[in-house]
């Protein structure tokens, strides 16, 4: 699957932004979809993930309660709604896909393993103070 992220931009602290990631190829609805981010000079950080159906989600503590991931399988698109943005959310945001069941992904994620195999290009989010 090929991924294309969009929706980044400049926003003031406390504001909101929604990122989109559209997939081309088959079987989008069978992929766990994830979001990551990487700030300048820092390692890539996991943001969150969503199951095939959208019924399960998991978030990093740093964004829990502020960010929401959703998906529309009919449109081959996954979204990252970001609210109450902070300057420390400034980063390039990437979407990724992993074709395995949610429970398997969670089990591997809990072991610290990154199993996402397909990646989109980043979209830059800048939060001004």
N, C-alpha and C positions, 0 to 999 in steps of 0.2 A: 504494500500500500504506500502511496505517495501522499505526503502531508503538506499543506500550505496554511501557515498561520498568518493572521492579519488582525488589525484593530488597535495596534499600539499607538502611543502618542504621548503628548505632554498634558499632565493634569495636576491640579493643585492638591496639596495634602487635604484629606477629608473627602475628596471627590471620588468618582466612580468611573470605571472603564470596563468594556466587555471585549474580550478577545474571542476570535473564532478560529477554528482549525478545520479545514475542509479536506476530506480524503478522496483520492481517486483510486480506482481499483475495486476489486470485489471483496465481499465479506466484511465490510466495515462493521456491521452489527455483531461480528464475532470477535472484535478486538476490545481488550481493555485499553482505554485511552487515558493518557497521563499528561500533566503539565509540569514543566520544570522551569527554572529560571537561573540565570547566571549574571551576577553583578560584576562590574569591572574589577579585576584583580582577585576575584573570589571563585571558589569551586561551584560547580553546578549544584543546584539545590532542588530537591523534590518539592513540588507544591501540592499536588493532589492527583487523584485518579478516579475513574468512574467505570462501572461494570458494563457489560454488553447491553443490558436492558436499561441502564440508568438507575436501577433501583438501589445500587450500592455505591457509596462514595467514601473516600478516605482522604484526609487532609493533613498536611504538616501543621504542627502546633502554631507555627508563626503566622499562619493565615486562617486558622480555624475560626469560624464565626464571622469572618469578613469576606472570604472568597467562596464562590459556589460554582461547582462544575455541573454542567448538564449536557445532554446530547440529543440530537434529532437524527435518528438513523435513516429516516426517509430522505434527509438532505445530506447524509454522509458528513455531518458536522458536529463538532464538540465545541462547547463554549466555556469560557472562564469569566464569570462575573466577579469583578473586583470592586468592593465597596470600602469606604473608610480608608482610603489609600494613605500610606505613610511614605516619607522620603526613602526609607529603607526598603521599600518595595521596588525601587528603581532597578531595572535589570532588563536583559533580553529574555523574553519568554519563549519557550519551545514546547510544542506538542509532540507526543510520541505514542506509538501503538505497540501493543503486545498481544499476540493471538494465543491466548490461553484462558481457561476459566478463571473467574474472579477469585475463587477460594485458593487456587494454585498461586495466582499472582500475589495475594495477600500473604500467603505462607512464605513465599520467597522474599517478599518485601520485608517481612518481619525479621528475616535473617540477614537483612542488609544487602540483599542481592538486587541489582538493577537488571531486569529482564526485557526492557523495552528494546525492540529491534529496529523499528522504523522511526525516523525523526524528521520533523519539518525544519525549515529555516526559522530563525528567531524573529520575533517582532519586538521592537524596543518600547519599553514603558519607562517614562521619566516622570517622577513625582516631585514637584517643587514644594519647598517649605514656605 
